[in-house]
Amino acid sequence: MRRIVSETKKFVTEAAWDVANLAMQITGGVGYTDVYPIERVVRDAMHANDSEKIFDDDDMWKVYDQQK
């Protein structure tokens, strides 16, 4: 279940980045200012990818073994 959640978080983060990047391109130079919240969304989406980790099956078995 954790792996599915991790993969979902990564997918949503990448989708948010794509949408924010397109919004920034549509608004042009105004998107870089604080007139619209796009600048903040782009900044947040850009840094969200840095901390994301997708757990694989080996990670899940380690958690399972520790709970025994």
C-alpha positions in Angstrom: 0.0 0.0 0.0 2.8 2.4 0.8 4.3 1.9 -2.6 1.1 2.8 -4.3 0.8 5.9 -2.2 4.4 6.8 -3.0 3.8 6.4 -6.7 0.6 8.4 -6.5 2.4 11.2 -4.7 5.1 11.3 -7.4 2.5 11.2 -10.2 0.6 14.1 -8.7 3.7 16.1 -8.0 4.8 15.7 -11.7 1.3 16.6 -12.9 1.3 19.7 -10.7 4.6 20.7 -12.1 3.4 20.3 -15.7 0.2 22.4 -15.0 2.2 25.1 -13.2 4.8 25.2 -15.9 2.2 25.6 -18.6 0.4 28.3 -16.6 3.8 30.1 -16.3 4.3 29.9 -20.0 0.8 31.2 -20.8 1.2 34.2 -18.5 4.7 35.0 -19.6 6.7 37.5 -17.6 3.7 38.4 -15.4 3.8 34.8 -14.1 7.2 35.5 -12.5 5.8 38.4 -10.4 3.6 38.1 -7.3 0.6 39.5 -9.2 -0.6 35.9 -9.7 0.1 32.9 -7.3 1.7 31.0 -10.2 5.2 31.9 -9.1 4.6 30.3 -5.7 3.0 27.2 -7.2 5.9 26.7 -9.5 8.4 27.2 -6.7 6.6 24.7 -4.5 6.2 22.1 -7.2 9.8 22.5 -8.2 11.0 21.7 -4.6 8.5 18.9 -4.0 10.3 16.6 -6.4 13.6 16.9 -4.4 12.1 15.1 -1.3 10.0 12.4 -3.1 11.0 8.8 -2.8 9.2 5.9 -4.3 9.3 2.9 -2.1 10.0 -0.4 -3.9 9.1 -3.9 -2.8 12.4 -4.4 -0.9 11.7 -1.3 1.2 8.2 -2.7 2.0 9.6 -6.0 3.1 12.0 -4.2 5.4 9.1 -2.4 7.1 7.1 -5.6 7.3 10.0 -7.5 8.9 10.6 -4.7 11.4 6.9 -4.9 12.5 7.1 -8.6 13.3 
